[in-house]
């Protein structure tokens, strides 16, 4: 799986866990609505760590919690 797809799936998973919408994440994180949509829809070939960090702040989780998922198992990822 491509890394941007793993990030997208993780964001969607965390939004469900937190019972949040992408719009609520936009408000909580300060990230533009279109940027969040682009992450979720895999429009970026790669996602900047700064964006992931801001997503984590909006979700009120640590960066390590974001990457603590089988989606990021090294053997399953493509660049």
C-alpha positions in Angstrom: 0.0 0.0 0.0 1.2 3.5 -0.8 2.1 5.6 2.2 -0.4 8.4 1.3 -3.2 5.7 1.3 -2.1 4.5 4.7 -2.3 8.1 6.0 -5.7 8.6 4.4 -7.0 5.4 6.0 -5.6 6.3 9.4 -7.2 9.7 9.3 -10.6 8.2 8.4 -10.1 5.6 11.2 -9.3 8.2 13.8 -12.2 10.4 12.7 -14.6 7.5 13.3 -13.0 6.7 16.6 -13.4 10.3 17.7 -16.9 10.7 16.2 -15.6 13.6 14.2 -16.2 14.8 10.6 -13.6 16.2 8.3 -15.1 19.6 8.8 -14.8 19.3 12.6 -11.1 18.3 12.1 -10.7 21.4 10.0 -12.0 23.6 12.7 -10.1 21.9 15.5 -6.8 21.8 13.6 -6.8 25.0 11.6 -6.0 23.0 8.5 -7.9 24.1 5.4 -10.9 22.1 4.4 -9.5 21.4 1.0 -6.2 20.2 2.5 -8.0 17.7 4.7 -10.0 16.5 1.8 -6.9 16.1 -0.3 -5.3 14.0 2.4 -8.4 11.8 2.8 -8.8 11.5 -1.0 -5.1 10.7 -1.6 -4.6 13.8 -3.8 -1.1 14.4 -2.4 1.6 12.0 -3.6 3.0 12.4 -0.1 1.8 14.2 3.1 4.0 16.6 4.9 4.8 15.7 8.5 3.6 19.2 9.5 0.1 18.4 8.2 0.1 15.1 10.1 1.2 16.9 13.2 -1.6 19.5 12.8 -4.1 16.6 12.2 -2.9 15.0 15.5 -3.4 18.3 17.3 -6.9 18.6 16.0 -7.6 15.0 17.0 -6.0 15.6 20.4 -3.6 12.7 20.0 0.2 12.3 20.0 2.1 11.9 16.7 3.2 8.5 17.9 -0.5 7.5 18.4 -1.1 8.4 14.7 1.6 6.0 13.5 0.8 3.3 16.0 -1.3 1.3 13.5 -0.8 -1.9 11.5 -1.3 0.4 8.4 2.2 1.6 8.9 3.9 -1.8 9.1 7.1 -1.3 7.1 6.8 -4.5 5.1 3.4 -3.4 3.7 4.3 0.1 2.6 5.4 1.5 -0.7 6.9 5.0 -1.0 
